[in-house]
Amino acid sequence: MEKVRVIRSRTVVLPVDNVDTDQIIPARFLVTTTAEGMGRALFADWRYDGAGQPRADFVLNRPESAGARVLVAGRNFGCGSSREHAVWALRDHGFQAVVSAGFADIFRTNALKNGLLPVAVEPGLHAALLAASQEVTIDLGERALILADGSRATFPIEPFARYCLVNGVDELAFLLSREGAIAAHERAAGPLPWRSS
């Protein structure tokens, strides 16, 4: 997993509330078990017409959106069914963070476990970010979103999730990195009553 520490980027603004995971990645694309190439299907039904051609008016198809790593979305982003593919598609497209006034719990959990930073901000700042694309800095160490004018706001994130993102490890990699300490603890604890000798 890629380390996430400081993200500096122009934002892509998608001012739509209640974007569900089927809109992020339609169900017909859920036939793979790898994230590679999923970015092409991100927002597919909004992004492409019936002939598979890009819609010029959709925000991700505009030249100024190229290379942006921060998506600013409407409220309740990622609602609907649980699908890691939604996070995979966002990450494979190049997004490292999504900013919203609120996230669906399952999406937020999937995001944190797959290297995408969900940044929840208060409604006033959210409205300002939705008003226009702008340059932002997200400092995960400081838990801060910083605007071009220097104003900043902090955002909540669980300490363990922050540790994993900053160090570029998922939960399994974290456990494996503690294998020696776990084995030492088991040796020190001695035989457990439910284990046979």
C-alpha positions in Angstrom: 0.0 0.0 0.0 1.3 3.5 -0.9 2.2 5.8 2.0 -0.1 8.7 2.5 1.4 11.6 4.4 1.0 15.0 2.7 -1.2 15.4 -0.4 -1.0 18.6 -2.4 -3.4 18.8 -5.3 -6.1 20.7 -7.2 -9.5 19.4 -6.3 -12.1 17.8 -8.5 -15.5 18.9 -7.5 -18.5 16.5 -7.7 -21.4 18.4 -6.0 -23.8 15.5 -5.8 -25.2 14.2 -2.5 -25.8 10.5 -1.7 -23.5 9.1 -4.3 -23.8 5.4 -3.8 -21.2 2.7 -4.6 -23.1 1.5 -7.7 -22.6 5.0 -9.1 -19.0 5.0 -8.2 -18.4 1.6 -9.8 -21.4 0.0 -11.5 -22.1 -3.7 -10.6 -21.2 -5.0 -14.1 -17.5 -4.2 -13.3 -17.4 -6.3 -10.2 -16.0 -9.3 -11.9 -12.3 -8.8 -10.9 -10.4 -9.4 -7.8 -7.7 -6.9 -8.5 -7.7 -3.1 -8.4 -5.6 -2.8 -11.6 -7.5 -1.0 -14.3 -10.5 -0.2 -12.2 -10.0 3.5 -12.7 -11.3 3.3 -16.2 -14.7 2.2 -14.9 -14.9 5.0 -12.2 -18.3 6.7 -12.5 -18.8 4.8 -15.8 -22.5 5.6 -16.3 -21.9 9.3 -15.8 -18.6 9.5 -17.5 -19.4 7.7 -20.8 -22.3 7.8 -23.2 -24.1 4.7 -24.5 -21.5 4.3 -27.2 -18.7 4.3 -24.6 -17.5 7.8 -25.6 -16.5 10.3 -22.8 -19.1 12.9 -22.0 -17.4 16.3 -22.4 -19.5 17.8 -19.6 -18.6 15.3 -16.9 -16.0 16.7 -14.5 -13.5 13.8 -14.7 -13.4 14.2 -18.5 -12.4 17.9 -18.3 -8.7 18.7 -19.0 -8.3 20.6 -15.7 -9.2 17.4 -13.7 -6.2 15.5 -15.1 -3.8 14.5 -12.4 -6.0 15.7 -9.5 -5.6 13.6 -6.4 -8.4 15.0 -4.2 -12.1 14.6 -4.9 -14.6 16.9 -3.2 -17.9 15.2 -3.1 -21.4 15.9 -1.8 -22.8 14.7 1.5 -23.2 11.0 2.4 -20.6 9.8 -0.2 -20.3 6.1 -0.7 -23.7 5.0 0.6 -25.3 1.8 -0.7 -23.8 -1.6 -0.8 -20.3 -2.5 0.5 -17.9 -2.9 -2.3 -14.2 -2.4 -2.1 -14.2 -2.0 -5.9 -15.5 1.5 -5.4 -12.4 2.4 -3.4 -10.2 0.5 -5.8 -11.7 2.5 -8.8 -11.0 5.9 -7.0 -7.5 4.9 -6.1 -6.7 3.4 -9.5 -7.9 6.7 -11.1 -5.4 8.5 -9.0 -7.4 9.9 -6.1 -5.7 9.7 -2.7 -8.4 11.5 -0.7 -12.1 12.2 -0.9 -13.4 15.2 1.0 -17.1 15.4 2.1 -19.3 16.6 4.9 -20.0 12.9 5.6 -19.4 9.4 4.5 -21.3 6.1 4.6 -19.7 4.0 7.4 -18.9 1.0 5.3 -17.3 3.1 2.5 -15.2 5.0 5.1 -14.0 1.7 6.5 -13.2 0.3 3.1 -11.4 3.5 2.1 -9.1 3.4 5.2 -8.3 -0.3 4.7 -7.4 0.3 1.0 -5.2 3.5 1.1 -7.9 6.1 0.4 -8.2 9.0 2.9 -11.8 10.0 3.7 -11.6 13.6 5.0 -14.8 14.7 6.8 -15.2 18.5 7.2 -17.8 20.7 8.7 -20.6 22.0 6.5 -19.3 25.6 6.1 -15.9 24.5 4.8 -17.6 21.8 2.7 -19.8 24.4 1.0 -16.7 26.5 0.2 -14.9 23.5 -1.3 -17.9 22.6 -3.4 -18.1 26.1 -4.8 -15.0 25.8 -7.0 -12.0 23.7 -7.7 -8.9 24.9 -5.7 -5.5 24.0 -4.5 -5.4 22.2 -1.2 -2.9 20.4 1.1 -3.9 17.5 3.3 -1.4 16.8 6.0 -2.3 13.4 7.6 0.3 13.8 10.3 -1.4 17.0 11.5 -4.9 15.8 10.5 -5.3 19.1 8.7 -6.8 20.3 5.4 -5.1 23.5 4.4 -6.5 25.9 1.8 -4.4 28.1 -0.6 -5.0 31.1 1.6 -3.4 29.3 4.6 -6.7 28.7 6.5 -6.9 25.2 7.9 -9.3 22.8 9.5 -8.7 19.5 11.3 -10.5 16.3 10.5 -11.0 13.1 12.5 -9.3 9.9 11.9 -8.7 6.8 14.1 -5.1 6.6 15.3 -4.6 3.0 14.0 -6.0 3.9 10.5 -3.7 7.0 10.4 -0.7 4.8 11.4 -1.5 2.4 8.6 -1.9 5.1 6.0 1.2 7.0 7.0 3.3 3.9 7.0 1.8 2.3 3.9 0.6 -0.9 5.6 -2.7 -2.6 5.7 -3.9 -4.5 8.8 -2.4 -7.8 7.6 1.0 -6.3 6.9 0.8 -4.6 10.4 0.1 -8.0 12.1 2.9 -9.7 10.1 5.3 -7.0 11.2 4.6 -7.9 14.8 5.1 -11.7 14.2 8.3 -11.8 16.4 6.6 -10.0 19.3 3.5 -12.2 19.0 5.7 -15.4 19.1 7.7 -14.0 22.1 4.4 -13.3 24.0 3.1 -16.8 23.3 6.4 -18.4 24.5 6.3 -16.2 27.7 2.7 -17.1 28.4 3.4 -20.8 28.4 0.9 -23.5 27.7 -2.7 -22.4 27.7 -5.3 -24.5 29.5 -7.2 -25.3 26.4 -4.1 -26.5 24.5 -2.9 -30.0 24.8 0.8 -30.3 25.8 
